[in-house]
């Protein structure tokens, strides 16, 4: 136990001053079992350490961070460890990479039922289906931690403290909001940098960003899909090839039969792998209205623009970048997106409201009577139904 406390103390003391994430204010701190899901590399571990730094006192030793990579958990149960911590005065146990521990769900339930004053916050992969676990689904509150929004990237790179805005505010007050932001920073000066390397927090590290991202993407395939979904290792090369072929045509309509032949897997397997890649936050799937998985998607997008640059360097398409950015930022806002009637048109459902957006790169002429909202990239401040594309990066 002492070695865990020493590690916890070292990690918290050396955390530095990381970026405050909006999720910290969204989490219900009164709940006793909290799951934090997120794709690899977006800052789940940092979130746990920030939680410890913000809500606990190191000297009281009532909060403890542990990682399931620790070899001691091959011989000791999670419940036994949690029980010892609890009886020594522990109040909050922060568990990283819970999926690395076999039988994690029933033991979390055991901790919840028997250690009634212990709060547990754990991290896991986006591939984990917590709502399907009979052990913890009724008792867990889970949240998704995302990559940096354009707003967060701007705050980091310019030292600003710009606030997020709602989709409703963007639609009805975008001129006022954009004017206020542009009086403080020049968003277009940073927008292309964000598209290239701003989504994942490790752009702050002194390493080659693209190489690091490719390494992370491969780990998503190996750990977040094969390991968690218990797929044979021999299928890794087929999964990698499928992802690469999708990246070459994204956004594009997938030819399931052709992908099946090229990857040497069945059509049903291709469809399942598309869903796995979506859950791992490597791609996004866009359907027409009234359709969902397991139907064939109308379009496949890369999950974010950083992946486009990393996987197909030198051949990026501007319109593909714009649409991918729009889908990514709106999707993280929990809005439902569907395919419109033409290329570059999205149907967006936000609560009870429904909107139609056309993603464009030009300074389109405003038409206040039109029911279609146009997003234009090369525009600082919009007019009427024409909204700057960058402003959708302020949704979180």
C-alpha positions in Angstrom: 0.0 0.0 0.0 2.8 2.4 0.8 4.3 2.1 -2.6 1.0 3.2 -4.1 0.8 6.2 -1.9 4.3 7.2 -2.9 3.5 6.9 -6.5 0.2 8.9 -6.0 2.1 11.7 -4.2 4.8 11.9 -6.9 2.3 12.0 -9.8 0.1 14.7 -8.2 3.1 16.8 -7.1 4.6 16.6 -10.6 1.3 17.2 -12.5 2.2 20.8 -13.2 -0.7 23.0 -14.3 -2.6 21.1 -17.0 -5.5 22.6 -18.9 -8.8 22.6 -17.0 -11.3 20.4 -18.8 -15.0 21.3 -18.9 -15.8 17.7 -17.9 -14.6 18.5 -14.4 -17.6 20.8 -13.8 -20.0 18.3 -15.4 -19.2 15.3 -13.2 -21.7 14.6 -10.3 -19.3 14.6 -7.4 -21.9 13.2 -5.0 -22.1 9.9 -6.9 -20.1 7.0 -5.5 -19.3 5.2 -8.8 -18.1 7.3 -11.7 -16.8 6.1 -15.0 -14.7 8.3 -17.3 -14.5 7.0 -20.8 -12.3 8.4 -23.5 -10.2 7.5 -26.5 -6.5 6.8 -26.0 -4.4 10.0 -25.6 -7.1 12.5 -24.7 -6.1 12.9 -21.1 -7.9 10.3 -18.9 -5.0 9.8 -16.5 -4.4 13.5 -16.3 -8.1 14.0 -15.4 -7.8 11.5 -12.5 -4.7 13.3 -11.2 -6.4 16.7 -11.5 -9.3 15.3 -9.6 -7.0 14.2 -6.8 -5.2 17.6 -6.8 -8.4 19.6 -6.8 -10.6 17.6 -4.3 -8.2 16.0 -1.8 -5.3 16.8 0.5 -2.1 14.8 0.0 -1.4 14.8 3.7 -4.7 13.2 4.7 -4.0 10.1 2.5 -7.7 9.5 1.9 -7.5 9.7 -1.9 -5.4 7.2 -3.9 -4.6 6.8 -7.6 -3.9 3.3 -8.8 -3.2 1.9 -12.3 -4.4 -1.6 -13.3 -1.1 -2.0 -15.2 0.5 -2.7 -11.8 1.6 -6.3 -11.6 0.5 -6.7 -8.0 -3.1 -7.0 -9.3 -2.2 -10.3 -11.0 -2.1 -11.8 -7.5 -4.4 -9.6 -5.5 -8.0 -8.8 -6.1 -9.2 -5.3 -6.6 -11.8 -5.7 -3.9 -9.2 -6.8 -1.3 -7.1 -3.7 -2.2 -10.1 -1.4 -2.0 -11.1 -2.9 1.3 -7.7 -2.4 2.9 -7.6 1.2 1.6 -11.1 1.8 3.0 -10.4 0.5 6.5 -7.3 2.6 6.6 -9.4 5.8 6.1 -9.6 5.9 2.4 -12.5 7.8 0.9 -11.8 8.1 -2.8 -10.1 5.5 -5.0 -9.1 6.6 -8.5 -8.6 3.6 -10.8 -6.9 4.0 -14.2 -7.4 1.5 -17.1 -10.0 -0.6 -15.3 -10.3 -2.9 -18.4 -6.8 -4.3 -17.8 -8.2 -6.1 -14.7 -10.2 -9.3 -15.4 -13.6 -9.4 -13.9 -13.6 -5.7 -13.1 -17.4 -5.1 -13.3 -18.5 -7.6 -10.6 -15.7 -6.4 -8.3 -16.7 -2.8 -8.7 -20.2 -3.8 -7.8 -18.8 -5.6 -4.7 -16.9 -2.5 -3.7 -20.0 -0.4 -4.2 -22.3 -2.7 -2.1 -19.9 -3.4 0.8 -17.7 -0.3 1.1 -20.6 2.1 1.4 -18.6 5.3 2.1 -16.0 4.7 -0.6 -16.2 6.8 -3.8 -14.6 5.2 -6.9 -13.7 7.1 -10.1 -12.4 4.8 -12.9 -11.3 5.3 -16.5 -11.9 3.0 -19.4 -11.9 2.8 -23.2 -14.7 4.2 -25.3 -15.2 0.7 -26.6 -16.4 -0.5 -23.2 -20.2 -0.8 -23.1 -20.9 0.2 -19.5 -24.6 0.5 -20.1 -24.7 -3.2 -21.0 -23.0 -4.5 -17.8 -25.7 -6.0 -15.5 -23.3 -5.5 -12.6 -22.7 -1.8 -12.8 -25.1 -0.3 -15.3 -27.7 0.5 -12.6 -25.2 2.2 -10.3 -22.6 3.9 -12.5 -22.6 7.4 -13.9 -20.3 7.6 -16.9 -19.0 10.5 -18.8 -16.9 10.9 -22.0 -13.7 13.0 -22.0 -13.0 14.4 -25.4 -10.0 15.6 -27.3 -9.4 19.4 -27.2 -12.0 21.6 -28.8 -10.8 24.5 -31.0 -11.8 26.7 -28.1 -9.5 24.8 -25.7 -6.7 24.8 -28.2 -7.0 28.6 -28.6 -6.9 29.0 -24.8 -3.8 27.0 -24.6 -1.9 28.6 -27.5 -2.9 32.2 -26.7 -3.2 32.2 -23.0 -6.9 33.2 -23.3 -9.8 32.2 -21.1 -12.6 32.0 -23.8 -15.9 30.4 -22.7 -17.9 27.8 -24.5 -21.2 28.6 -26.1 -24.3 26.6 -27.0 -25.5 25.7 -30.5 -28.6 27.8 -30.0 -26.5 30.8 -29.2 -24.3 30.2 -32.2 -27.3 30.1 -34.5 -29.1 33.2 -33.0 -26.1 35.3 -31.8 -23.1 34.2 -33.8 -22.3 37.8 -35.1 -22.2 39.1 -31.5 -20.3 36.1 -30.2 -17.7 36.1 -33.0 -17.1 39.8 -32.7 -16.4 39.5 -29.0 -14.0 36.6 -29.5 -12.2 38.3 -32.5 -11.6 41.4 -30.3 -9.4 39.2 -28.2 -7.8 36.7 -30.6 -7.6 36.0 -34.3 -9.1 32.5 -34.6 -8.4 32.0 -38.3 -4.7 32.4 -37.5 -4.8 29.2 -35.4 -7.6 27.3 -37.2 -5.4 25.3 -39.6 -2.9 24.5 -36.8 -5.8 23.0 -34.8 -6.9 20.9 -37.8 -3.4 19.5 -38.1 -2.4 18.9 -34.5 -4.8 20.5 -32.0 -7.2 17.7 -31.0 -4.9 15.4 -28.9 -3.2 16.9 -25.8 0.1 15.3 -26.7 0.7 18.1 -29.2 2.1 19.9 -26.1 4.9 17.2 -25.8 8.3 17.6 -27.4 7.8 14.7 -29.8 6.8 14.3 -33.4 3.1 14.7 -33.3 2.2 12.6 -36.4 4.4 9.7 -35.3 2.9 9.8 -31.8 -0.6 9.8 -33.2 0.0 6.9 -35.5 1.5 4.9 -32.5 -1.6 5.9 -30.5 -4.0 4.8 -33.3 -2.3 1.4 -33.5 -2.7 1.0 -29.8 -6.4 1.8 -30.2 -6.6 -1.1 -32.6 -4.6 -3.5 -30.5 -5.9 -2.7 -27.1 -9.2 -0.8 -27.4 -10.6 -3.2 -30.1 -8.7 -6.5 -30.2 -8.1 -6.8 -26.4 -11.4 -5.6 -25.1 -13.5 -7.2 -27.9 -11.5 -10.4 -27.6 -10.7 -10.6 -31.3 -7.8 -12.9 -32.4 -4.5 -11.1 -32.9 -4.3 -12.5 -36.5 -7.1 -10.1 -37.5 -5.1 -7.0 -36.6 -3.6 -6.6 -40.0 -7.0 -6.8 -41.6 -8.4 -4.2 -39.2 -5.4 -1.9 -39.9 -5.9 -2.3 -43.7 -9.7 -1.6 -43.3 -8.9 1.6 -41.4 -6.4 2.7 -44.0 -8.7 2.0 -46.9 -11.4 4.0 -45.2 -9.0 6.9 -44.6 -8.2 7.1 -48.3 -11.8 7.8 -49.3 -13.1 9.6 -46.3 -15.6 11.2 -46.4 -16.9 8.5 -48.7 -19.7 5.9 -49.1 -18.2 2.5 -48.1 -18.4 -0.3 -50.6 -18.8 -3.2 -48.1 -18.4 -5.9 -50.8 -15.1 -4.4 -52.1 -13.8 -3.8 -48.6 -14.7 -7.4 -47.8 -12.6 -8.7 -50.7 -9.6 -6.4 -50.1 -9.4 -7.1 -46.4 -10.3 -10.8 -46.8 -13.1 -10.8 -44.3 -16.8 -11.3 -44.6 -19.3 -8.5 -45.2 -20.7 -9.0 -41.8 -17.3 -8.6 -40.2 -16.6 -5.4 -42.2 -19.9 -4.0 -40.8 -19.0 -5.0 -37.2 -15.5 -3.6 -37.6 -16.9 -0.3 -38.8 -18.9 -0.1 -35.5 -15.8 -1.0 -33.5 -13.7 1.7 -35.2 -16.5 4.2 -34.5 -16.6 3.2 -30.8 -12.8 3.5 -30.6 -13.1 7.1 -31.9 -11.1 6.4 -35.1 -14.0 7.0 -37.5 -17.5 8.6 -37.5 -20.4 7.1 -39.4 -23.1 9.2 -41.0 -26.5 7.8 -41.8 -29.5 9.1 -43.6 -32.6 9.9 -41.6 -34.4 6.9 -40.2 -31.3 4.6 -40.4 -28.8 3.4 -37.8 -26.3 0.6 -37.3 -26.3 -2.2 -38.4 -27.5 -0.6 -41.7 -24.7 0.4 -44.0 -23.6 4.0 -43.4 -24.0 6.5 -46.1 -20.7 8.1 -45.4 -17.6 7.3 -43.3 -15.5 10.2 -41.9 -12.3 10.1 -39.9 -13.1 10.8 -36.3 -11.1 14.1 -36.3 -8.9 16.1 -38.7 -5.6 15.2 -37.0 -6.1 11.6 -38.1 -6.5 12.7 -41.7 -3.1 14.5 -41.7 -1.4 11.6 -39.9 -2.7 8.8 -42.0 -2.6 10.3 -45.5 0.0 13.1 -45.3 0.3 15.4 -48.3 -3.0 14.5 -49.8 -5.5 16.2 -47.5 -8.7 17.7 -49.1 -9.9 21.0 -47.8 -13.6 20.1 -48.0 -13.0 16.8 -46.2 -11.2 18.7 -43.4 -14.1 21.2 -43.1 -16.8 18.5 -42.9 -14.8 16.3 -40.6 -14.2 19.2 -38.2 -17.9 20.2 -38.3 -19.0 16.6 -37.6 -16.5 16.1 -34.8 -17.4 19.3 -32.9 -21.1 18.8 -33.3 -21.0 15.1 -32.4 -19.2 16.0 -29.2 -22.0 18.4 -28.4 -24.3 15.3 -28.2 -26.2 16.6 -31.2 -27.5 13.9 -33.6 -26.2 14.3 -37.2 -27.7 12.8 -40.3 -26.8 13.0 -44.0 -28.5 15.8 -46.0 -29.8 15.7 -49.5 -26.5 16.8 -51.1 -22.8 16.6 -50.4 -21.6 18.8 -47.5 -25.1 19.1 -46.1 -25.9 17.9 -42.5 -29.2 17.6 -40.7 -28.6 18.4 -37.1 -31.0 17.5 -34.2 -30.2 19.4 -31.0 -32.7 18.6 -28.3 -36.1 19.4 -29.8 -34.6 21.7 -32.5 -33.7 20.6 -36.0 -31.3 22.5 -38.3 -29.8 22.1 -41.8 -26.2 23.1 -42.3 -24.2 23.4 -45.5 -20.4 23.2 -44.8 -18.6 25.4 -47.2 -15.2 27.1 -47.6 -16.2 30.3 -49.3 -17.8 33.5 -48.0 -21.3 32.5 -49.0 -23.9 35.3 -49.5 -26.3 35.5 -46.6 -29.9 34.7 -47.2 -31.9 35.4 -44.0 -35.0 33.7 -45.5 -33.2 30.5 -46.1 -33.8 27.6 -43.7 -30.2 26.4 -44.4 -27.3 27.7 -42.4 -24.0 27.9 -44.2 -20.7 27.5 -42.4 -17.8 29.3 -44.1 -14.2 28.7 -43.2 -12.5 31.9 -44.4 -14.7 34.2 -42.4 -14.0 35.8 -39.0 -17.5 37.2 -38.4 -20.6 35.9 -40.1 -23.8 37.5 -41.4 -27.4 36.3 -41.3 -27.5 32.6 -42.0 -23.8 32.4 -42.7 -21.7 31.4 -39.7 -17.9 31.1 -39.4 -16.9 27.4 -39.3 -14.4 28.0 -36.5 -17.1 29.1 -34.2 -18.5 25.6 -34.0 -15.3 24.7 -32.2 -16.6 26.6 -29.2 -19.4 24.2 -28.3 -17.3 22.6 -25.5 
